[in-house]
Amino acid sequence: MIDEKSCAELEALVQQRILIIDGAMGSMVQTYRLTEADFRGARFKAHPKDLKGNNDLICLTKPEVIEDIHARYFAAGADIAETNTFSSTSIGQADYGLESIVAELNTAAVGCARRAAVAAEAKTPGRRCYVAGAIGPLNRTLSLSPDVNRPEYRAVTWDQVVAAYTEQVRALLAAGVDLLLVETIFDTLNAKAALFAIEDVFEERGRRVPVMVSVTITDASGRTLSGQTLSAFYNSIRHAKPFSVGINCALGGKEMRPYMEELSRLCEFHVSCYPNAGLPNAFGGYDETPADMARVLGDFARQGWLNLVGGCCGSTPEHIAAIAAAVKGLPPRRRPPAAPVMRLSGLEPLEVR
């Protein structure tokens, strides 16, 4: 069954206005200048592998940092906070030797976001703050070989990817997320494994929550890393009937413009956009100011392309506040009716009319 009250509430809200997604997590964690000891805490003090950089672990060892980041985004106007679970799968945590604590990581991350949401709601009676369980793309891919001399080789199997996502989805739902967000998709087959796992867990639990899907267009080619065009990607995942489909990461807002226009035209679901704060500079940083991002995304809203908007790498609470101000009062995108055609996909789309 669907969590009807939550779904109806969210759908009513997105019909009224453009919803605000939060900003970057990883680059925000870096501003706290945490040490290896901070990442380890007392519990993992003797762990045999280095843990600095495993940002998801901070939900257990320094939860106040993650909760503070969520609180700052809610204060900036975010409606939706993404849990700090981008790498909280057994595959993602294998690099750190922490596969055994995946369920605990996801549970702790939801707790950090939920506490911040409850506090933000208490400050503004009647406000609703949502927690989206973030499901990252994995550091292994089903479509590409990591060995240029063995194009047929895969570092992971479909069953392994589904099992990893299933474990994460179970934990996120058990901890009480309002939505699931399959994000930063660079390999559509990985994303399909995530969607397959989500549907299995929904059936297992007898209830579902809205699912957001967000792809990454890697460069000016207009394709994902695994080679699909945006329209081919859309055809590949539309069967899942997501709450929204969007684009995030890799590009800044200016570079995303043609792809957002295309997605808004073809997508029969809600559309989201959360770009980086520009392209990375020579030092790996991001140079777009809050005003820069707000100007671009405000224009997207005026074009009628947005239902949900936020920021990815390099964005801060100040960026989110500026974006929220830029789209305030602008009408949300209206979904086009679904055309009764057969839509297929390989690397390119095929529509049988």
C-alpha positions as CSV (number, residue, x, y, z in Angstrom):
1,M,0.0,0.0,0.0
2,I,1.0,3.6,-0.5
3,D,1.6,5.9,2.5
4,E,-1.4,7.8,1.2
5,K,-1.3,10.7,3.6
6,S,2.4,11.5,3.1
7,C,2.1,11.1,-0.7
8,A,-1.0,13.2,-1.0
9,E,0.6,15.9,1.2
10,L,3.7,16.0,-0.9
11,E,1.8,16.0,-4.2
12,A,-0.4,18.9,-3.1
13,L,2.7,20.9,-2.1
14,V,4.5,20.3,-5.4
15,Q,1.4,21.4,-7.2
16,Q,1.4,24.7,-5.3
17,R,5.1,25.7,-5.6
18,I,8.6,24.7,-6.5
19,L,10.1,22.6,-3.8
20,I,13.6,23.2,-2.5
21,I,16.1,20.4,-2.2
22,D,19.1,20.9,0.1
23,G,22.7,21.4,-1.1
24,A,26.0,19.5,-1.0
25,M,26.9,17.2,1.8
26,G,30.5,16.2,1.1
27,S,31.9,19.6,0.5
28,M,30.1,20.9,3.6
29,V,31.6,18.1,5.7
30,Q,35.0,19.3,4.5
31,T,34.4,22.7,6.0
32,Y,34.4,21.2,9.5
33,R,38.0,20.1,9.0
34,L,37.6,16.7,10.6
35,T,40.6,14.6,11.4
36,E,41.1,10.8,11.1
37,A,40.4,10.6,14.8
38,D,37.1,12.3,14.2
39,F,36.1,9.8,11.6
40,R,37.1,6.9,13.8
41,G,35.6,8.0,17.1
42,A,36.1,5.7,20.1
43,R,34.3,2.8,18.4
44,F,36.6,2.5,15.3
45,K,39.8,3.7,17.0
46,A,41.6,0.4,16.2
47,H,40.0,-0.2,12.8
48,P,42.7,-1.5,10.4
49,K,41.9,0.8,7.5
50,D,42.0,4.5,7.1
51,L,38.6,6.0,7.6
52,K,39.0,9.7,6.8
53,G,36.9,10.6,3.8
54,N,34.2,8.1,4.6
55,N,31.6,10.8,5.1
56,D,28.8,8.5,5.8
57,L,30.5,7.2,8.9
58,I,30.3,10.6,10.5
59,C,26.6,9.8,11.1
60,L,27.9,7.4,13.8
61,T,31.0,9.0,15.0
62,K,30.2,12.8,14.8
63,P,26.4,12.9,14.3
64,E,26.2,16.5,15.5
65,V,28.1,17.6,12.4
66,I,25.6,16.0,10.0
67,E,22.6,17.2,12.0
68,D,24.0,20.7,12.0
69,I,24.4,20.6,8.2
70,H,20.8,19.4,7.8
71,A,19.7,22.1,10.2
72,R,21.5,24.8,8.2
73,Y,19.9,23.7,5.0
74,F,16.4,23.7,6.5
75,A,17.1,27.2,7.9
76,A,18.0,28.2,4.4
77,G,14.6,27.2,3.1
78,A,15.0,23.5,2.1
79,D,11.9,21.4,2.0
80,I,13.8,18.2,1.5
81,A,17.0,17.0,3.2
82,E,18.9,14.1,1.6
83,T,20.3,11.6,4.1
84,N,24.1,11.3,4.3
85,T,24.0,7.8,2.8
86,F,25.5,8.3,-0.7
87,S,27.9,5.4,-0.1
88,S,26.0,3.5,2.6
89,T,25.9,0.1,0.8
90,S,28.0,-3.0,1.3
91,I,29.7,-2.3,-2.0
92,G,30.4,1.3,-1.1
93,Q,31.7,0.5,2.4
94,A,33.9,-2.4,1.2
95,D,36.8,0.0,0.5
96,Y,36.8,0.8,4.3
97,G,36.1,-2.7,5.5
98,L,32.8,-1.6,7.0
99,E,30.3,-3.7,5.1
100,S,28.9,-5.1,8.4
101,I,27.5,-1.8,9.6
102,V,25.6,-0.7,6.5
103,A,22.1,-1.0,8.2
104,E,23.4,1.0,11.2
105,L,24.8,3.7,8.9
106,N,21.5,4.2,7.1
107,T,19.6,4.2,10.3
108,A,21.8,6.8,12.0
109,A,21.8,9.0,8.9
110,V,18.0,9.1,8.8
111,G,18.0,9.9,12.5
112,C,20.3,12.9,11.9
113,A,18.1,14.3,9.2
114,R,14.9,13.6,11.0
115,R,16.0,15.4,14.2
116,A,16.9,18.4,12.1
117,A,13.6,18.2,10.3
118,V,11.6,18.0,13.5
119,A,13.5,21.0,15.0
120,A,12.9,23.1,11.9
121,E,9.2,22.2,11.9
122,A,8.9,23.2,15.6
123,K,10.4,26.6,14.8
124,T,7.7,27.3,12.2
125,P,4.4,25.7,13.1
126,G,2.7,24.2,10.0
127,R,5.9,23.8,8.1
128,R,6.6,20.3,6.7
129,C,10.2,19.2,6.3
130,Y,10.9,15.9,4.3
131,V,13.7,13.4,4.6
132,A,14.8,11.7,1.4
133,G,16.9,8.5,1.6
134,A,19.8,9.2,-0.7
135,I,20.9,6.2,-2.8
136,G,24.2,6.7,-4.6
137,P,25.4,5.2,-7.9
138,L,28.0,2.9,-6.3
139,N,31.8,2.8,-7.1
140,R,31.3,-0.3,-9.3
141,T,29.5,-0.3,-12.6
142,L,27.4,-3.0,-14.4
143,S,27.9,-1.5,-17.8
144,L,31.6,-0.8,-18.0
145,S,34.7,-2.8,-17.5
146,P,37.4,-1.3,-15.2
147,D,40.0,-3.1,-17.3
148,V,40.6,-1.7,-20.8
149,N,42.2,-5.0,-21.9
150,R,39.1,-7.0,-20.9
151,P,36.0,-5.2,-22.1
152,E,33.8,-8.1,-21.2
153,Y,34.9,-8.0,-17.5
154,R,32.7,-6.6,-14.7
155,A,33.8,-5.9,-11.2
156,V,30.3,-6.7,-9.9
157,T,27.3,-8.7,-10.9
158,W,23.6,-7.7,-11.1
159,D,22.7,-9.9,-8.2
160,Q,25.4,-8.3,-6.0
161,V,24.2,-4.8,-6.9
162,V,20.6,-5.7,-6.2
163,A,21.5,-7.2,-2.9
164,A,23.5,-4.2,-1.9
165,Y,20.7,-1.8,-2.7
166,T,18.1,-4.0,-1.1
167,E,20.0,-3.9,2.2
168,Q,20.2,-0.1,2.0
169,V,16.6,0.4,1.0
170,R,15.3,-1.8,3.8
171,A,17.3,0.2,6.4
172,L,16.2,3.6,5.0
173,L,12.5,2.6,5.0
174,A,12.6,1.0,8.4
175,A,14.2,4.2,9.8
176,G,11.3,6.3,8.4
177,V,12.3,8.2,5.3
178,D,9.6,10.1,3.5
179,L,11.0,9.5,0.0
180,L,13.8,7.6,-1.7
181,L,16.2,9.4,-4.0
182,V,18.2,7.3,-6.6
183,E,20.8,10.0,-7.5
184,T,23.9,10.9,-9.4
185,I,23.2,8.1,-11.9
186,F,26.1,7.6,-14.4
187,D,25.2,4.0,-15.3
188,T,21.5,3.3,-16.1
189,L,21.9,-0.5,-15.3
190,N,23.0,0.3,-11.8
191,A,20.0,2.6,-11.5
192,K,17.7,-0.1,-12.8
193,A,19.1,-2.5,-10.2
194,A,18.3,0.1,-7.5
195,L,14.8,0.5,-8.8
196,F,14.4,-3.2,-9.0
197,A,15.5,-3.5,-5.3
198,I,13.2,-0.7,-4.3
199,E,10.2,-2.4,-5.9
200,D,11.1,-5.7,-4.2
201,V,11.3,-4.1,-0.8
202,F,8.0,-2.2,-1.4
203,E,6.3,-5.5,-2.1
204,E,8.0,-7.1,0.9
205,R,6.9,-4.3,3.2
206,G,3.4,-3.9,1.7
207,R,3.8,-0.1,1.4
208,R,5.7,2.4,-0.7
209,V,7.0,6.0,-0.6
210,P,7.6,8.4,-3.5
211,V,10.8,7.7,-5.5
212,M,12.9,10.4,-7.0
213,V,15.4,9.6,-9.8
214,S,18.3,11.9,-10.8
215,V,20.8,11.3,-13.6
216,T,24.2,12.8,-14.3
217,I,25.1,14.1,-17.7
218,T,28.8,14.0,-17.6
219,D,29.9,16.5,-20.3
220,A,28.8,18.5,-23.4
221,S,28.2,15.2,-25.3
222,G,24.8,15.1,-23.5
223,R,25.3,11.5,-22.4
224,T,25.7,9.6,-19.2
225,L,29.1,7.9,-18.5
226,S,27.7,4.6,-19.8
227,G,26.8,6.3,-23.1
228,Q,23.0,7.0,-23.0
229,T,21.4,10.2,-24.2
230,L,19.0,11.9,-21.8
231,S,16.0,10.8,-23.7
232,A,17.2,7.2,-23.9
233,F,17.9,7.2,-20.1
234,Y,14.4,8.5,-19.5
235,N,12.9,5.7,-21.6
236,S,14.9,3.2,-19.6
237,I,13.5,4.2,-16.2
238,R,10.0,5.7,-16.9
239,H,8.4,2.3,-16.2
240,A,9.2,2.8,-12.5
241,K,6.7,5.7,-12.5
242,P,8.9,7.8,-10.2
243,F,7.6,10.9,-8.4
244,S,10.3,12.9,-10.2
245,V,13.1,12.6,-12.7
246,G,15.9,15.1,-12.7
247,I,19.5,16.0,-13.4
248,N,22.3,16.6,-10.8
249,C,26.0,16.8,-10.4
250,A,28.9,17.0,-13.0
251,L,27.7,20.2,-14.5
252,G,26.9,23.7,-13.4
253,G,23.5,25.2,-14.1
254,K,24.5,27.0,-17.2
255,E,25.9,23.8,-18.8
256,M,22.7,21.9,-17.8
257,R,20.4,24.3,-19.6
258,P,19.8,22.4,-22.8
259,Y,19.3,19.1,-21.0
260,M,16.8,20.6,-18.5
261,E,14.9,22.1,-21.4
262,E,14.8,18.7,-23.0
263,L,13.8,16.8,-19.9
264,S,11.0,19.3,-19.1
265,R,9.6,18.7,-22.5
266,L,9.6,14.9,-22.5
267,C,9.1,14.0,-18.8
268,E,5.5,13.1,-17.7
269,F,6.5,13.2,-14.1
270,H,7.8,16.1,-11.9
271,V,11.2,17.4,-12.8
272,S,14.1,18.2,-10.5
273,C,17.4,20.0,-10.9
274,Y,20.3,20.4,-8.5
275,P,23.5,21.3,-10.3
276,N,27.0,21.8,-9.0
277,A,28.1,25.4,-8.1
278,G,29.7,25.6,-11.5
279,L,32.4,23.4,-13.0
280,P,35.4,22.4,-10.8
281,N,38.3,24.8,-10.9
282,A,42.0,23.8,-11.1
283,F,42.0,23.2,-7.3
284,G,38.9,21.0,-7.3
285,G,36.7,23.8,-5.8
286,Y,33.6,25.5,-7.1
287,D,33.4,29.2,-8.0
288,E,29.8,30.0,-8.6
289,T,28.4,32.3,-5.9
290,P,24.9,32.0,-4.5
291,A,23.9,34.9,-6.7
292,D,25.3,33.1,-9.8
293,M,23.4,29.9,-9.1
294,A,20.2,31.7,-8.2
295,R,20.3,33.7,-11.4
296,V,20.5,30.6,-13.6
297,L,18.0,28.4,-11.7
298,G,15.6,31.3,-11.3
299,D,15.6,31.6,-15.1
300,F,14.9,27.8,-15.3
301,A,11.9,28.4,-13.1
302,R,10.7,31.3,-15.2
303,Q,10.9,29.0,-18.3
304,G,8.6,26.6,-16.5
305,W,11.1,23.7,-16.3
306,L,11.2,23.1,-12.5
307,N,9.2,21.3,-9.8
308,L,12.1,20.7,-7.4
309,V,15.4,22.6,-7.3
310,G,18.5,22.6,-5.1
311,G,22.3,22.3,-5.3
312,C,24.9,19.6,-5.6
313,C,28.7,19.7,-5.2
314,G,30.1,23.1,-3.9
315,S,26.7,24.4,-2.9
316,T,26.2,25.7,0.6
317,P,23.2,26.8,2.8
318,E,23.9,30.3,1.4
319,H,23.4,29.0,-2.2
320,I,20.2,27.2,-1.2
321,A,18.8,30.4,0.5
322,A,19.5,32.4,-2.7
323,I,17.9,29.7,-4.9
324,A,14.9,29.5,-2.7
325,A,14.5,33.3,-2.9
326,A,14.9,33.3,-6.7
327,V,12.1,30.8,-7.3
328,K,9.7,32.0,-4.6
329,G,6.4,32.9,-6.0
330,L,7.2,31.4,-9.5
331,P,4.7,28.7,-10.6
332,P,5.9,25.1,-10.7
333,R,6.2,23.3,-14.0
334,R,3.0,21.7,-15.4
335,R,3.5,18.1,-16.5
336,P,2.7,17.4,-20.1
337,P,0.2,14.6,-20.9
338,A,1.8,11.2,-21.6
339,A,1.9,10.5,-25.3
340,P,0.5,7.0,-26.2
341,V,3.6,5.8,-27.9
342,M,6.1,2.9,-27.5
343,R,9.3,4.3,-26.1
344,L,12.4,2.0,-26.2
345,S,16.0,2.7,-25.6
346,G,19.6,1.6,-26.2
347,L,22.2,4.3,-26.2
348,E,19.7,6.2,-28.3
349,P,15.9,6.4,-27.9
350,L,13.5,4.7,-30.2
351,E,9.9,5.8,-30.3
352,V,7.3,3.8,-32.3
353,R,4.5,6.1,-33.2
